[in-house]
Amino acid sequence: MLTNKGFAAITPVIVIGALILTLANGTVLRVRTQILTGIKNMAEEKALGLANACAEIAIGKLQTIFGYNGNEMVTLAGIICEILPITGSGNHNRTVITQGSVGSTIKKIRVIITQISFPTKISSWGEITD
């Protein structure tokens, strides 16, 4: 007469092993997703910081260089940001748009300036999407 003692002993081991592998796989995937999300968030923050820094530079140039119209690349700490062409003319109602890029992440800032010369008056400063 054949007995199934060996099968009965190994079945719980196989089931428990499969459960442990399933839980481990789920944990690895969750950690991987969190790491990738963190990296993406860091790139977005850095790109936004670059765009803001470029906006500050553009405003400074508007205040000191007569006829400055943007449309240039600026290198900050070895990373390039872009000042797009500045709209408007003269001392009032100018719009500055800048762009910071980190890898494939791009962030843009728009600054609406109602008056350039002292005191500089900014009516709007914020991130834009297109």
Backbone as CSV, one residue per row, in Angstrom:
resi,resn,N_x,N_y,N_z,CA_x,CA_y,CA_z,C_x,C_y,C_z
1,MET,0.828,-1.160,0.000,0.000,0.000,0.000,0.893,1.251,0.000
2,LEU,0.609,2.185,-0.905,1.382,3.407,-1.025,0.853,4.450,-0.053
3,THR,1.786,5.229,0.500,1.361,6.303,1.409,1.755,7.641,0.813
4,ASN,1.065,8.676,1.214,1.314,10.028,0.724,1.955,10.901,1.795
5,LYS,2.715,10.250,2.689,3.330,11.024,3.771,4.315,12.053,3.230
6,GLY,5.090,11.689,2.221,6.071,12.623,1.654,5.384,13.804,0.977
7,PHE,4.318,13.504,0.267,3.561,14.561,-0.409,2.902,15.475,0.619
8,ALA,2.361,14.901,1.650,1.703,15.685,2.697,2.720,16.566,3.424
9,ALA,3.950,16.135,3.534,4.962,16.919,4.230,5.488,18.062,3.363
10,ILE,5.604,17.838,2.073,6.200,18.873,1.209,5.185,19.906,0.729
11,THR,3.915,19.580,0.686,2.889,20.512,0.210,2.858,21.799,1.019
12,PRO,2.831,21.779,2.339,2.825,23.045,3.090,4.098,23.869,2.849
13,VAL,5.230,23.178,2.666,6.479,23.887,2.406,6.385,24.641,1.077
14,ILE,5.828,23.995,0.059,5.678,24.631,-1.256,4.709,25.810,-1.176
15,VAL,3.584,25.633,-0.494,2.579,26.699,-0.370,3.160,27.899,0.388
16,ILE,3.832,27.651,1.505,4.420,28.733,2.297,5.518,29.435,1.493
17,GLY,6.322,28.670,0.769,7.364,29.259,-0.070,6.774,30.146,-1.154
18,ALA,5.684,29.713,-1.775,5.025,30.513,-2.813,4.471,31.813,-2.228
19,LEU,3.901,31.741,-1.033,3.386,32.943,-0.371,4.510,33.934,-0.052
20,ILE,5.620,33.420,0.442,6.760,34.281,0.768,7.296,34.953,-0.499
21,LEU,7.408,34.191,-1.595,7.882,34.770,-2.855,6.922,35.840,-3.379
22,THR,5.635,35.606,-3.244,4.637,36.586,-3.682,4.750,37.880,-2.872
23,LEU,4.870,37.761,-1.556,5.023,38.940,-0.700,6.322,39.681,-0.993
24,ALA,7.394,38.954,-1.192,8.679,39.571,-1.492,8.622,40.313,-2.825
25,ASN,8.005,39.707,-3.822,7.873,40.337,-5.138,7.064,41.634,-5.033
26,GLY,5.978,41.593,-4.287,5.149,42.788,-4.088,5.920,43.894,-3.401
27,THR,6.717,43.548,-2.415,7.517,44.536,-1.686,8.568,45.154,-2.597
28,VAL,9.236,44.337,-3.390,10.251,44.836,-4.317,9.625,45.804,-5.325
29,LEU,8.482,45.462,-5.870,7.817,46.333,-6.840,7.387,47.648,-6.200
30,ARG,6.896,47.608,-4.981,6.468,48.816,-4.273,7.671,49.728,-3.999
31,VAL,8.773,49.172,-3.552,9.973,49.954,-3.275,10.511,50.558,-4.573
32,ARG,10.519,49.788,-5.640,10.991,50.272,-6.938,10.150,51.465,-7.388
33,THR,8.842,51.375,-7.264,7.945,52.464,-7.641,8.218,53.711,-6.806
34,GLN,8.435,53.536,-5.510,8.724,54.677,-4.640,10.045,55.347,-5.012
35,ILE,11.039,54.567,-5.351,12.333,55.123,-5.752,12.201,55.906,-7.047
36,LEU,11.504,55.341,-8.037,11.325,56.023,-9.317,10.521,57.311,-9.146
37,THR,9.515,57.287,-8.293,8.724,58.487,-8.019,9.596,59.554,-7.357
38,GLY,10.437,59.154,-6.432,11.345,60.088,-5.776,12.311,60.728,-6.746
39,ILE,12.854,59.937,-7.667,13.778,60.460,-8.675,13.063,61.453,-9.582
40,LYS,11.838,61.133,-9.982,11.053,62.029,-10.839,10.769,63.343,-10.111
41,ASN,10.385,63.267,-8.855,10.099,64.472,-8.073,11.346,65.344,-7.926
42,MET,12.506,64.723,-7.726,13.751,65.482,-7.608,14.064,66.206,-8.913
43,ALA,13.848,65.539,-10.041,14.102,66.159,-11.346,13.152,67.333,-11.565
44,GLU,11.886,67.173,-11.176,10.913,68.257,-11.335,11.284,69.458,-10.474
45,GLU,11.699,69.212,-9.239,12.092,70.306,-8.348,13.328,71.030,-8.877
46,LYS,14.288,70.283,-9.385,15.516,70.888,-9.908,15.212,71.707,-11.162
47,ALA,14.378,71.180,-12.060,14.011,71.908,-13.279,13.251,73.189,-12.939
48,LEU,12.359,73.116,-11.955,11.614,74.298,-11.535,12.542,75.331,-10.906
49,GLY,13.488,74.875,-10.112,14.478,75.778,-9.527,15.310,76.477,-10.591
50,LEU,15.692,75.730,-11.629,16.445,76.326,-12.739,15.622,77.393,-13.450
51,ALA,14.359,77.088,-13.706,13.497,78.056,-14.391,13.332,79.319,-13.554
52,ASN,13.172,79.161,-12.247,13.055,80.331,-11.360,14.342,81.146,-11.343
53,ALA,15.481,80.463,-11.282,16.769,81.170,-11.285,16.955,81.934,-12.598
54,CYS,16.570,81.337,-13.708,16.676,82.008,-15.003,15.761,83.240,-15.042
55,ALA,14.594,83.138,-14.435,13.673,84.284,-14.380,14.312,85.433,-13.602
56,GLU,14.979,85.111,-12.499,15.676,86.142,-11.712,16.761,86.819,-12.554
57,ILE,17.500,86.016,-13.305,18.558,86.564,-14.161,17.954,87.471,-15.232
58,ALA,16.869,87.018,-15.850,16.218,87.816,-16.897,15.735,89.152,-16.347
59,ILE,15.146,89.147,-15.154,14.671,90.397,-14.546,15.851,91.323,-14.259
60,GLY,16.936,90.774,-13.748,18.135,91.577,-13.507,18.662,92.208,-14.785
61,LYS,18.659,91.444,-15.875,19.136,91.977,-17.150,18.182,93.035,-17.697
62,LEU,16.880,92.831,-17.509,15.912,93.842,-17.939,16.145,95.170,-17.217
63,GLN,16.530,95.073,-15.954,16.752,96.273,-15.151,18.048,96.995,-15.523
64,THR,19.027,96.266,-16.048,20.349,96.874,-16.270,20.755,97.032,-17.735
65,ILE,20.131,96.278,-18.630,20.530,96.334,-20.043,19.364,96.877,-20.862
66,PHE,19.512,98.081,-21.374,18.464,98.692,-22.189,18.230,97.848,-23.434
67,GLY,16.995,97.535,-23.731,16.659,96.773,-24.926,16.843,95.263,-24.797
68,TYR,17.105,94.777,-23.581,17.282,93.319,-23.415,15.982,92.615,-23.794
69,ASN,16.105,91.565,-24.610,14.907,90.862,-25.068,14.942,89.350,-24.819
70,GLY,15.871,88.897,-23.997,15.917,87.466,-23.676,16.465,86.648,-24.824
71,ASN,15.831,85.494,-25.062,16.208,84.595,-26.150,17.659,84.134,-26.023
72,GLU,17.978,83.575,-24.835,19.345,83.092,-24.623,19.359,81.895,-23.673
73,MET,20.443,81.165,-23.740,20.694,80.056,-22.836,21.626,80.554,-21.737
74,VAL,21.358,80.119,-20.506,22.175,80.523,-19.365,22.669,79.257,-18.676
75,THR,23.952,79.226,-18.315,24.502,78.075,-17.618,24.595,78.387,-16.131
76,LEU,23.961,77.545,-15.329,23.978,77.678,-13.873,24.487,76.373,-13.281
77,ALA,25.608,76.430,-12.601,26.204,75.243,-11.980,26.336,74.101,-12.984
78,GLY,26.713,74.440,-14.212,26.932,73.425,-15.229,25.667,72.912,-15.899
79,ILE,24.516,73.489,-15.559,23.246,73.068,-16.157,22.664,74.266,-16.900
80,ILE,22.078,74.011,-18.051,21.572,75.092,-18.895,20.082,75.299,-18.668
81,CYS,19.703,76.578,-18.533,18.298,76.950,-18.558,18.138,77.967,-19.684
82,GLU,16.895,78.224,-20.051,16.657,79.066,-21.220,15.732,80.227,-20.873
83,ILE,16.126,81.410,-21.322,15.262,82.590,-21.244,14.667,82.745,-22.636
84,LEU,13.370,82.556,-22.733,12.699,82.667,-24.024,12.564,84.145,-24.388
85,PRO,12.199,84.459,-25.648,12.057,85.871,-26.027,11.066,86.594,-25.103
86,ILE,11.480,87.758,-24.621,10.665,88.545,-23.698,9.703,89.400,-24.515
87,THR,8.436,89.370,-24.137,7.445,90.152,-24.870,7.240,91.506,-24.214
88,GLY,6.716,92.442,-24.992,6.501,93.801,-24.522,7.736,94.633,-24.798
89,SER,7.624,95.928,-24.496,8.765,96.810,-24.693,8.691,97.949,-23.693
90,GLY,9.806,98.604,-23.523,9.849,99.731,-22.608,9.880,99.293,-21.151
91,ASN,9.444,100.189,-20.289,9.534,99.996,-18.839,8.324,99.286,-18.238
92,HIS,7.265,99.096,-19.020,6.036,98.542,-18.460,5.552,97.324,-19.255
93,ASN,4.798,96.490,-18.563,4.079,95.362,-19.163,4.974,94.452,-20.009
94,ARG,5.896,93.801,-19.325,6.802,92.848,-19.968,6.488,91.450,-19.438
95,THR,6.647,90.450,-20.284,6.421,89.065,-19.880,7.678,88.255,-20.135
96,VAL,8.160,87.624,-19.071,9.359,86.786,-19.129,8.919,85.331,-18.978
97,ILE,9.364,84.486,-19.889,9.128,83.042,-19.767,10.483,82.353,-19.806
98,THR,10.717,81.504,-18.814,11.973,80.767,-18.739,11.691,79.279,-18.658
99,GLN,12.703,78.503,-18.977,12.547,77.045,-19.005,13.772,76.380,-18.389
100,GLY,13.516,75.456,-17.460,14.576,74.656,-16.874,14.376,73.200,-17.262
101,SER,15.457,72.527,-17.631,15.365,71.131,-18.072,16.344,70.263,-17.298
102,VAL,15.844,69.134,-16.814,16.677,68.121,-16.174,16.280,66.793,-16.801
103,GLY,17.175,66.247,-17.600,16.830,65.031,-18.330,15.665,65.327,-19.265
104,SER,14.617,64.533,-19.178,13.435,64.751,-20.013,12.383,65.607,-19.306
105,THR,12.690,66.067,-18.101,11.746,66.883,-17.332,11.966,68.356,-17.664
106,ILE,10.891,69.021,-18.081,10.954,70.436,-18.443,9.920,71.198,-17.616
107,LYS,10.360,72.304,-17.020,9.465,73.176,-16.260,9.613,74.597,-16.784
108,LYS,8.486,75.305,-16.874,8.488,76.681,-17.353,7.895,77.609,-16.304
109,ILE,8.447,78.825,-16.268,7.979,79.876,-15.365,7.598,81.090,-16.219
110,ARG,6.465,81.712,-15.862,6.086,82.970,-16.518,6.027,84.061,-15.455
111,VAL,6.690,85.182,-15.741,6.689,86.335,-14.852,6.119,87.516,-15.627
112,ILE,5.075,88.102,-15.081,4.488,89.290,-15.699,4.930,90.495,-14.872
113,ILE,5.642,91.399,-15.529,6.214,92.575,-14.866,5.429,93.798,-15.318
114,THR,4.873,94.518,-14.358,4.125,95.726,-14.713,5.023,96.955,-14.771
115,GLN,6.150,96.912,-14.059,7.112,98.028,-14.097,8.508,97.474,-13.848
116,ILE,9.453,97.857,-14.696,10.817,97.338,-14.568,11.676,98.208,-13.664
117,SER,11.699,99.518,-13.954,12.601,100.383,-13.185,12.122,100.520,-11.749
118,PHE,13.034,100.960,-10.900,12.796,101.014,-9.466,11.519,101.774,-9.136
119,PRO,10.653,101.214,-8.331,10.721,99.828,-7.858,10.117,98.879,-8.893
120,THR,10.739,97.729,-9.071,10.207,96.727,-9.985,8.913,96.173,-9.403
121,LYS,7.897,96.084,-10.251,6.594,95.586,-9.807,6.224,94.359,-10.634
122,ILE,6.009,93.255,-9.926,5.658,91.989,-10.573,4.222,91.660,-10.198
123,SER,3.393,91.450,-11.211,1.991,91.149,-10.935,1.722,89.646,-10.870
124,SER,2.596,88.858,-11.486,2.371,87.404,-11.499,3.701,86.680,-11.682
125,TRP,3.852,85.572,-10.949,5.058,84.754,-11.071,4.613,83.321,-10.790
126,GLY,4.702,82.445,-11.784,4.275,81.080,-11.524,4.630,80.119,-12.642
127,GLU,4.453,78.851,-12.332,4.735,77.792,-13.292,3.616,77.738,-14.330
128,ILE,4.006,77.458,-15.558,3.027,77.285,-16.626,3.257,75.944,-17.297
129,THR,2.231,75.454,-17.955,2.337,74.217,-18.738,1.893,74.526,-20.157
130,ASP,2.400,73.731,-21.099,1.914,73.900,-22.459,1.648,72.593,-23.119
